Amino acid sequence: MSELSYPYADHPAPGTTQEVADGVRWLTMPMPGSLSHINLYLLEDNGGWWVVDTGLSIKETGQWWREVFSHELGGRPVKGVICTHMHPDHIGQSKMITDEYRCPLYMTRAEYYQARAFANTGGGHHSSWLGQEFYARAGMPRSYLEDLATAWGQRSKEGMSMPEMPSGYHRLRDGDVLTIGHHDWRVVVGSGHSPEHACLYCAALKVMISGDQILPIITSNVSVHPTEPDANPLKVWMESHDRFLSTPDDTLVLPAHNLPFLGIRKRLRDLISHHEDRMLAIEEHCVEPALARDLLPVLFARKLDPRQMMMALGEAIAHLHLLMHRNRIERSLHEDGQYRFTSIDPDLPRRAHPDAHDAPDDGPIMV
């Protein structure tokens, strides 16, 4: 399959659902900002439904769920909630729904406990001494932390802060099979965008619910954060994509954002190629020692606000850490407290093509 194809021209209106496969219904919930929506899914079971992802913890989303409960479930209850990963737009209504129907929440262990941890600490990890050190070493002025604190306050108002989580969960593991109605759904775990992201694949239906792990247009954020400053998330992101390439190419992918699509292998190869291109561009820039901050124009085309800057820096550092792992970049801590990164691969002149890179992205996607 040479290009992606989209079987559906538009999203279902909020409060309504659309059947996309036997026993699989698609719905959307609104989100603030450029994304505008998140896709959620219902799986029909004997005597009820399973919800896959839940939307933000804002009043508007809760009201739309009430519409769905009243008009789209055929009078049958929700029997379980599955959250692909721990980001607020996916878990925001998990407590409301599981409390409403007294049904279990299913997540992988790393996603559930990270959500619980972040719900207790809010955005404070950015303003702690760890956050101060992290951004100083990336080359950011101290005033940036003040700007970031203001941005976190706005994020909370938009429902993008971590919500209260259900007090217990049922653990999902890679390779687990959930039998829902007449179909078996295999859990396929990816990493990088989040620690242990669960996708659901049904071979009989040729359907994969991909969450944020595989999106058709936008590229999910893969970042290093102050909470784990030496993490290497892009390494496991690329490894995950290699594993997902075994998915049959006639699979209908149901993503968390954009439209359902066909052409999973094409998309995965494009994502892998894009990140490889970004890393080569970084190597070329770091022939002379550079700060992480210096790499933002290499990756992104426009001026960034504080929240975008946070995501952009995280992405730049993620690319640098994978290059360090591959022994292509060397990091040194200077007397000014800043990390500088220098290319060290003697084969770089042969590999370099500075005039043939992908254009810088417009800005980091808040997904």
C-alpha positions as CSV (number, residue, x, y, z in Angstrom):
1,M,0.0,0.0,0.0
2,S,1.8,3.1,-1.2
3,E,-0.3,5.8,0.5
4,L,-2.6,6.2,3.4
5,S,-6.3,6.0,2.7
6,Y,-9.2,7.3,4.9
7,P,-12.5,5.4,4.8
8,Y,-14.4,8.1,6.6
9,A,-14.5,11.7,5.5
10,D,-15.3,13.3,8.8
11,H,-15.7,12.7,12.6
12,P,-19.0,11.8,14.2
13,A,-20.6,14.7,16.0
14,P,-20.1,14.9,19.8
15,G,-22.6,12.8,21.6
16,T,-23.1,10.4,18.6
17,T,-21.3,7.3,17.5
18,Q,-20.5,5.6,14.2
19,E,-20.0,1.9,13.6
20,V,-16.6,1.2,12.0
21,A,-16.5,-2.6,12.4
22,D,-18.7,-5.3,13.9
23,G,-19.2,-4.3,17.5
24,V,-16.9,-1.3,17.3
25,R,-18.2,2.3,17.5
26,W,-16.3,5.5,17.1
27,L,-17.0,8.7,19.0
28,T,-15.2,12.0,19.5
29,M,-14.9,14.5,22.4
30,P,-13.9,18.1,21.9
31,M,-10.5,19.4,23.1
32,P,-9.1,23.0,23.3
33,G,-6.3,24.1,21.0
34,S,-5.3,23.0,17.5
35,L,-6.1,19.3,18.0
36,S,-9.8,20.1,18.6
37,H,-10.9,16.5,19.4
38,I,-9.9,13.1,20.7
39,N,-11.3,9.9,19.2
40,L,-12.7,7.4,21.7
41,Y,-14.2,3.9,21.0
42,L,-16.9,1.6,22.3
43,L,-16.6,-2.2,22.1
44,E,-19.9,-4.1,22.2
45,D,-19.9,-7.0,24.7
46,N,-22.6,-9.4,25.8
47,G,-25.0,-7.3,27.8
48,G,-23.0,-4.1,27.7
49,W,-20.1,-2.0,26.4
50,W,-16.4,-1.4,27.0
51,V,-15.0,2.2,26.7
52,V,-11.6,2.7,25.2
53,D,-10.2,6.1,26.4
54,T,-12.3,8.7,28.0
55,G,-11.5,12.3,27.1
56,L,-10.5,15.3,29.3
57,S,-11.7,15.9,32.8
58,I,-13.7,19.0,31.9
59,K,-17.4,19.6,32.4
60,E,-18.1,19.7,28.6
61,T,-16.8,16.2,28.1
62,G,-18.8,14.8,31.1
63,Q,-21.9,16.3,29.5
64,W,-21.3,14.7,26.2
65,W,-20.7,11.3,27.9
66,R,-24.2,11.7,29.4
67,E,-25.5,12.1,25.9
68,V,-23.8,8.9,24.9
69,F,-25.0,7.0,27.9
70,S,-28.6,8.1,27.2
71,H,-28.8,7.6,23.5
72,E,-26.0,5.4,22.2
73,L,-25.7,2.4,24.5
74,G,-29.1,0.9,23.9
75,G,-30.0,0.9,27.6
76,R,-27.0,-1.4,28.4
77,P,-24.3,-0.5,30.9
78,V,-20.6,0.0,30.6
79,K,-18.8,-3.2,31.7
80,G,-15.2,-1.9,31.6
81,V,-13.0,1.0,30.8
82,I,-9.6,0.6,29.0
83,C,-7.2,3.5,28.9
84,T,-4.4,3.2,26.4
85,H,-2.1,5.5,28.4
86,M,-1.8,8.0,31.1
87,H,-2.2,11.4,29.4
88,P,-5.1,13.6,30.6
89,D,-7.1,13.5,27.4
90,H,-7.2,9.7,27.7
91,I,-7.9,9.2,31.4
92,G,-9.8,12.4,32.3
93,Q,-13.2,10.8,32.7
94,S,-12.1,7.3,33.8
95,K,-13.1,7.8,37.4
96,M,-16.5,9.3,36.5
97,I,-17.3,6.3,34.2
98,T,-16.0,3.6,36.5
99,D,-17.8,5.2,39.4
100,E,-21.0,5.6,37.4
101,Y,-21.2,1.9,36.4
102,R,-19.1,0.4,39.2
103,C,-16.9,-1.2,36.5
104,P,-13.2,-1.9,36.4
105,L,-10.4,0.2,34.8
106,Y,-7.9,-1.6,32.7
107,M,-4.4,-0.2,32.1
108,T,-0.8,-1.3,31.9
109,R,1.0,-1.0,35.2
110,A,3.5,1.8,34.3
111,E,0.7,4.0,32.8
112,Y,-1.6,3.6,35.8
113,Y,1.0,4.3,38.5
114,Q,2.5,7.2,36.6
115,A,-0.9,8.7,36.3
116,R,-1.5,8.3,40.0
117,A,1.9,9.8,40.8
118,F,1.4,12.8,38.5
119,A,-2.1,13.4,39.8
120,N,-0.5,13.9,43.3
121,T,2.3,16.2,42.2
122,G,0.7,18.3,39.5
123,G,3.2,20.4,37.5
124,G,5.6,21.0,40.4
125,H,8.4,18.9,39.0
126,H,9.2,21.6,36.5
127,S,9.8,24.2,39.2
128,S,11.7,22.0,41.7
129,W,15.5,22.1,41.8
130,L,15.4,19.1,39.4
131,G,13.5,21.2,36.9
132,Q,15.7,24.2,37.4
133,E,18.8,22.1,36.8
134,F,17.3,20.3,33.8
135,Y,16.4,23.5,32.0
136,A,19.6,25.3,33.0
137,R,21.6,22.4,31.5
138,A,19.6,22.8,28.3
139,G,20.6,26.4,28.0
140,M,17.4,28.1,29.2
141,P,17.4,31.3,31.3
142,R,15.9,31.2,34.8
143,S,13.1,33.4,33.7
144,Y,11.8,30.5,31.5
145,L,10.7,28.6,34.6
146,E,8.4,31.6,35.5
147,D,6.9,31.5,32.0
148,L,6.5,27.8,32.3
149,A,4.6,28.1,35.6
150,T,2.2,30.5,34.0
151,A,1.7,28.1,31.1
152,W,1.0,25.2,33.5
153,G,-1.7,27.3,35.2
154,Q,-3.4,27.8,31.8
155,R,-3.0,24.1,31.0
156,S,-4.9,23.2,34.2
157,K,-7.8,25.5,33.2
158,E,-8.0,23.7,29.9
159,G,-8.4,20.3,31.6
160,M,-4.9,19.1,30.7
161,S,-3.7,18.7,34.2
162,M,-3.8,15.2,35.7
163,P,-7.2,14.1,37.0
164,E,-8.0,12.0,40.1
165,M,-7.7,8.4,39.2
166,P,-9.8,5.4,40.2
167,S,-8.3,3.9,43.3
168,G,-7.7,0.5,41.7
169,Y,-7.2,-1.1,38.3
170,H,-6.8,-4.4,36.4
171,R,-3.3,-4.8,34.8
172,L,-2.9,-5.2,31.0
173,R,0.3,-6.8,29.7
174,D,1.7,-7.1,26.2
175,G,0.2,-10.2,24.6
176,D,-2.9,-10.3,26.9
177,V,-6.1,-11.2,25.1
178,L,-9.4,-9.6,26.1
179,T,-12.5,-11.5,24.7
180,I,-15.2,-8.8,24.3
181,G,-18.4,-10.0,22.7
182,H,-17.6,-12.2,19.7
183,H,-14.0,-10.9,19.3
184,D,-10.6,-11.3,20.8
185,W,-8.5,-8.2,21.3
186,R,-4.8,-8.7,21.8
187,V,-2.9,-6.1,23.8
188,V,0.1,-4.7,21.9
189,V,2.4,-2.5,24.0
190,G,4.5,0.3,22.6
191,S,6.7,2.9,24.4
192,G,8.3,6.2,23.9
193,H,5.4,8.6,23.8
194,S,4.4,7.2,27.2
195,P,6.0,4.4,29.2
196,E,3.8,1.4,28.5
197,H,1.1,2.4,25.9
198,A,-1.5,-0.3,25.2
199,C,-2.9,-0.7,21.7
200,L,-5.7,-3.2,20.9
201,Y,-5.5,-5.5,17.8
202,C,-8.3,-7.7,16.6
203,A,-7.1,-10.0,13.8
204,A,-10.7,-11.2,12.9
205,L,-11.9,-7.6,12.3
206,K,-8.5,-6.4,10.9
207,V,-8.7,-3.5,13.3
208,M,-6.2,-1.8,15.6
209,I,-7.0,0.8,18.2
210,S,-3.7,2.7,18.3
211,G,-4.2,5.5,20.8
212,D,-1.4,8.0,20.4
213,Q,1.2,5.3,19.4
214,I,0.4,5.5,15.7
215,L,-1.3,8.6,14.3
216,P,-1.8,9.2,10.5
217,I,-0.9,12.9,10.2
218,I,0.6,14.4,13.4
219,T,3.7,12.9,15.2
220,S,3.2,12.1,18.8
221,N,5.5,14.0,21.2
222,V,8.5,11.9,22.4
223,S,10.3,13.9,25.1
224,V,12.7,13.8,27.9
225,H,11.4,15.5,31.1
226,P,12.9,16.6,34.4
227,T,11.3,13.6,36.1
228,E,13.8,11.3,34.3
229,P,16.5,13.5,32.8
230,D,18.6,10.7,31.4
231,A,15.8,8.8,29.8
232,N,16.0,7.5,26.2
233,P,12.4,7.5,25.0
234,L,13.1,7.8,21.3
235,K,15.1,4.6,21.4
236,V,12.1,2.6,22.7
237,W,9.8,4.6,20.3
238,M,11.8,3.5,17.3
239,E,12.0,-0.1,18.6
240,S,8.2,-0.1,19.1
241,H,7.7,1.0,15.5
242,D,9.9,-1.8,14.2
243,R,7.7,-4.3,16.1
244,F,4.5,-2.7,14.9
245,L,5.7,-3.2,11.3
246,S,4.6,-6.8,11.5
247,T,0.9,-5.6,11.6
248,P,-0.9,-6.7,8.4
249,D,-1.1,-3.7,6.1
250,D,-4.9,-4.1,5.5
251,T,-5.5,-3.3,9.2
252,L,-7.9,-0.4,9.8
253,V,-6.1,1.8,12.3
254,L,-8.4,3.7,14.8
255,P,-6.1,6.5,16.2
256,A,-6.8,8.9,19.1
257,H,-6.5,11.9,16.8
258,N,-7.1,12.6,13.1
259,L,-9.2,10.1,11.1
260,P,-9.2,6.3,10.9
261,F,-6.8,5.1,8.2
262,L,-5.4,2.2,6.2
263,G,-1.7,2.0,5.4
264,I,-0.1,1.3,8.8
265,R,3.3,0.1,7.4
266,K,3.6,3.2,5.2
267,R,2.9,5.4,8.2
268,L,5.4,3.6,10.5
269,R,8.1,3.8,7.9
270,D,7.5,7.5,7.4
271,L,7.7,8.1,11.2
272,I,10.9,6.1,11.5
273,S,12.4,7.9,8.5
274,H,11.4,11.3,9.8
275,H,13.1,10.8,13.2
276,E,16.3,9.4,11.5
277,D,16.3,12.6,9.3
278,R,16.0,14.8,12.4
279,M,18.9,13.1,14.1
280,L,21.1,13.5,11.1
281,A,20.3,17.2,10.9
282,I,21.2,17.5,14.6
283,E,24.5,15.7,14.0
284,E,25.3,18.1,11.2
285,H,24.5,21.1,13.5
286,C,26.6,19.7,16.3
287,V,29.9,19.7,14.4
288,E,30.6,22.6,16.7
289,P,29.4,22.2,20.3
290,A,25.8,23.2,20.8
291,L,23.2,23.5,23.6
292,A,19.9,21.7,23.4
293,R,18.3,25.1,23.1
294,D,20.3,25.8,19.9
295,L,18.7,22.8,18.2
296,L,15.1,24.2,18.3
297,P,15.4,26.0,14.9
298,V,16.8,22.8,13.4
299,L,13.6,20.9,14.4
300,F,10.9,23.6,14.5
301,A,10.1,26.4,12.1
302,R,8.3,29.0,14.2
303,K,8.6,30.9,17.4
304,L,7.4,28.8,20.4
305,D,5.4,29.7,23.4
306,P,6.5,28.4,26.8
307,R,4.5,25.2,26.7
308,Q,5.6,24.5,23.1
309,M,9.1,25.3,24.2
310,M,8.9,22.6,26.9
311,M,7.8,20.0,24.4
312,A,10.3,21.1,21.8
313,L,13.2,21.0,24.2
314,G,12.1,17.5,25.4
315,E,12.0,16.3,21.8
316,A,15.4,17.8,21.0
317,I,16.9,16.1,24.1
318,A,15.3,12.8,23.2
319,H,17.0,12.9,19.8
320,L,20.3,13.8,21.4
321,H,20.1,10.9,23.9
322,L,19.5,8.4,21.2
323,L,22.4,9.8,19.2
324,M,24.5,9.5,22.4
325,H,23.4,5.9,22.7
326,R,24.5,5.3,19.1
327,N,27.9,6.9,19.9
328,R,27.3,9.7,17.4
329,I,27.1,12.6,19.8
330,E,29.1,13.3,22.9
331,R,27.8,15.3,25.9
332,S,29.9,17.4,28.2
333,L,29.0,19.5,31.2
334,H,30.7,22.9,31.1
335,E,31.7,25.2,34.0
336,D,28.6,27.4,33.3
337,G,26.4,24.4,34.2
338,Q,25.2,23.8,30.6
339,Y,25.4,20.6,28.6
340,R,27.0,21.0,25.2
341,F,26.7,18.3,22.5
342,T,29.3,17.5,19.9
343,S,29.2,15.1,16.9
344,I,31.9,12.5,17.1
345,D,31.1,10.0,14.3
346,P,34.0,10.1,11.8
347,D,31.6,8.8,9.1
348,L,29.4,11.9,9.4
349,P,30.9,13.7,6.3
350,R,29.9,10.7,4.1
351,R,26.3,10.5,5.6
352,A,25.6,14.2,5.7
353,H,23.2,15.8,3.2
354,P,22.5,19.3,4.7
355,D,20.5,20.5,1.7
356,A,18.1,17.6,1.5
357,H,16.5,17.3,4.9
358,D,12.8,17.4,5.7
359,A,11.6,20.9,6.4
360,P,11.4,21.7,10.1
361,D,8.1,20.9,11.7
362,D,5.8,23.9,12.3
363,G,5.9,23.2,16.1
364,P,5.7,20.4,18.5
365,I,2.3,18.7,18.8
366,M,0.8,18.7,22.3
367,V,0.0,15.0,22.0
